[in-house]
Amino acid sequence: MPDPDKARAFEAMDRLLVTGATGFLGGAIAAQLLQEGRIEETLLLVRAATPAEGLQRIAERLRLFGVAEDIIATLSERNVLLGDLANFPAADPRLQQVTAVINCAAVASFGDHPRIWSTNVDHTLAFARQASVWPGLRRFLHVGTAMSCGMQAPSPVPEDYDAGDKAEHVVSYTESKAAVEARMRSELPDLPLVVARPSIVVGHTRLGCKPSPSIFWVFRMGLAMRMFLCAPEDRIDVIPVDYCASALLALARKPVLKYDRYHIAAGEAGSCNFREIESGIAEALGVPPMDDYRQVGMEEISALQPRFQELFGRCIPWMMLRAIELYGGFASLDMIFANSHLLAEGIAPPPRFTDYIANCALTAAGGTIAEQMMVDFK
Ligand SMILES: NC(=O)c1ccc[n+]([C@@H]2O[C@H](COP(=O)([O-])OP(=O)(O)OC[C@H]3O[C@@H](n4cnc5c(N)ncnc54)[C@H](OP(=O)(O)O)[C@@H]3O)[C@@H](O)[C@H]2O)c1
């Protein structure tokens, strides 16, 4: 059952609207709210034909987060706001009481999804414009992405770094996230906007990859091929989803914040290098350590195509190559993100990836790399 002491501790908390609760990050936030017994004051925007179906969709995601059935049962149709960013139910009277928004909804795909720009820019902006007139709104916490800084940013990337129009993006997803931030700032001066940009969200500290295998398949690839695009010393800024959810809730709840943009990131102190990551996975799975690991280019990986089915499971080789090029390219940027703004709010730093990587390795082992990759190319 929800913990009544925790519930009392948050008695004065605001009425939250969370978008994207059927997804990875939004689902982690909903799971935490339920486990705190604080779901009553929360509205969850969900796409469904009926409130019952909406509830069902959220419950499915909560089960992946190991939320017990009696706790899921505390969620009701009163928590469901049926709708879409593209067709937002602005006339719902409950919105008049909303004091804080955590906006996780987005098309978070490295693929060529046809709705990336319309969802992440046009419809997000329209939603934020509607929120800006709600009488009680005191914070609109928009979830961006740290990679919206572009490829040439200095590392560690400062929280207030802004490459503006000059940023070079490899995928339209990161470009769309940069564009909507800039447009919200310039076009909606009355919106109480705070942007939280997570770095790379991988796994859950306790549940590993059960809630989602997103991005972990990239690290599995290195181990499977015993070669990859990263140098062993390249650092990668990874945080677990439960840490990210707690940090977002803390930013949504704090009455006053010192800054208007935050990285939710491991930073210099908490980032691991590729060697540590691959060794952690090898150790958890009991396979030979990565002493023979080689950093290679795309040609050498491409030459391995005849073995892709054996290494990655049933797959379309050109798609695997494209995924390696994109995600491996990002991983080998050696880019980490300063988290000093977050720490200045009194939010604890995240655990290191290697502290919970064994849980990720063991829970991901049941599926093929190719299957798990599709989560990020929906
Ligand atoms: N995961 C990461 O590593 C990471 C890192 C940095 C930043 N982020 C950011 O975190 C946010 C959440 O990412 P995620 O990994 O949780 O993504 P996700 O698992 O793909 O979830 C996306 C969520 O957005 C919802 N959504 C998509 N289009 C919508 C629309 N038009 N109207 C209403 N809801 C819509 C989806 O609903 P349906 O279920 O109905 O499709 C789903 O609930 C994104 O803004 C992303 O840019 C993620």
PDBQT file of the ligand as one rigid body, heavy atoms in Angstrom, charges set to zero:
ROOT
HETATM    1  N1  LIG A 401      15.179   8.230 -22.796  1.00  0.00    +0.000 N 
HETATM    2  C1  LIG A 401      16.260   9.015 -22.843  1.00  0.00    +0.000 C 
HETATM    3  O1  LIG A 401      17.427   8.552 -22.856  1.00  0.00    +0.000 OA
HETATM    4  C2  LIG A 401      16.089  10.511 -22.861  1.00  0.00    +0.000 A 
HETATM    5  C3  LIG A 401      17.244  11.290 -22.750  1.00  0.00    +0.000 A 
HETATM    6  C4  LIG A 401      17.113  12.661 -22.785  1.00  0.00    +0.000 A 
HETATM    7  C5  LIG A 401      15.876  13.227 -22.921  1.00  0.00    +0.000 A 
HETATM    8  N2  LIG A 401      14.758  12.457 -23.045  1.00  0.00    +0.000 N 
HETATM    9  C6  LIG A 401      13.460  13.133 -23.201  1.00  0.00    +0.000 C 
HETATM   10  O2  LIG A 401      12.554  12.599 -22.262  1.00  0.00    +0.000 OA
HETATM   11  C7  LIG A 401      11.241  12.636 -22.775  1.00  0.00    +0.000 C 
HETATM   12  C8  LIG A 401      10.617  11.271 -22.625  1.00  0.00    +0.000 C 
HETATM   13  O3  LIG A 401      11.388  10.321 -23.335  1.00  0.00    +0.000 OA
HETATM   14  P1  LIG A 401      11.110   8.775 -23.189  1.00  0.00    +0.000 P 
HETATM   15  O4  LIG A 401      12.403   8.082 -23.367  1.00  0.00    +0.000 OA
HETATM   16  O5  LIG A 401      10.267   8.525 -22.002  1.00  0.00    +0.000 OA
HETATM   17  O6  LIG A 401      10.234   8.526 -24.501  1.00  0.00    +0.000 OA
HETATM   18  P2  LIG A 401       9.166   7.386 -24.794  1.00  0.00    +0.000 P 
HETATM   19  O7  LIG A 401       9.366   6.202 -23.929  1.00  0.00    +0.000 OA
HETATM   20  O8  LIG A 401       9.172   7.179 -26.277  1.00  0.00    +0.000 OA
HETATM   21  O9  LIG A 401       7.779   8.052 -24.382  1.00  0.00    +0.000 OA
HETATM   22  C9  LIG A 401       7.231   9.093 -25.126  1.00  0.00    +0.000 C 
HETATM   23  C10 LIG A 401       5.893   9.463 -24.516  1.00  0.00    +0.000 C 
HETATM   24  O10 LIG A 401       5.383  10.594 -25.217  1.00  0.00    +0.000 OA
HETATM   25  C11 LIG A 401       4.039  10.318 -25.587  1.00  0.00    +0.000 C 
HETATM   26  N3  LIG A 401       3.682  11.047 -26.802  1.00  0.00    +0.000 N 
HETATM   27  C12 LIG A 401       4.299  11.022 -28.003  1.00  0.00    +0.000 A 
HETATM   28  N4  LIG A 401       3.651  11.822 -28.863  1.00  0.00    +0.000 NA
HETATM   29  C13 LIG A 401       2.616  12.362 -28.188  1.00  0.00    +0.000 A 
HETATM   30  C14 LIG A 401       1.581  13.259 -28.538  1.00  0.00    +0.000 A 
HETATM   31  N5  LIG A 401       1.478  13.786 -29.766  1.00  0.00    +0.000 N 
HETATM   32  N6  LIG A 401       0.652  13.579 -27.600  1.00  0.00    +0.000 NA
HETATM   33  C15 LIG A 401       0.728  13.069 -26.345  1.00  0.00    +0.000 A 
HETATM   34  N7  LIG A 401       1.694  12.204 -25.957  1.00  0.00    +0.000 NA
HETATM   35  C16 LIG A 401       2.611  11.865 -26.867  1.00  0.00    +0.000 A 
HETATM   36  C17 LIG A 401       3.999   8.821 -25.809  1.00  0.00    +0.000 C 
HETATM   37  O11 LIG A 401       2.650   8.401 -25.773  1.00  0.00    +0.000 OA
HETATM   38  P3  LIG A 401       2.136   7.066 -26.540  1.00  0.00    +0.000 P 
HETATM   39  O12 LIG A 401       2.459   5.929 -25.613  1.00  0.00    +0.000 OA
HETATM   40  O13 LIG A 401       0.694   7.297 -26.692  1.00  0.00    +0.000 OA
HETATM   41  O14 LIG A 401       2.876   6.984 -27.830  1.00  0.00    +0.000 OA
HETATM   42  C18 LIG A 401       4.838   8.363 -24.611  1.00  0.00    +0.000 C 
HETATM   43  O15 LIG A 401       4.051   8.356 -23.449  1.00  0.00    +0.000 OA
HETATM   44  C19 LIG A 401      11.355  13.121 -24.213  1.00  0.00    +0.000 C 
HETATM   45  O16 LIG A 401      11.041  14.484 -24.250  1.00  0.00    +0.000 OA
HETATM   46  C20 LIG A 401      12.811  12.916 -24.556  1.00  0.00    +0.000 C 
HETATM   47  O17 LIG A 401      13.247  13.865 -25.490  1.00  0.00    +0.000 OA
HETATM   48  C21 LIG A 401      14.835  11.103 -23.021  1.00  0.00    +0.000 A 
ENDROOT
TORSDOF 0
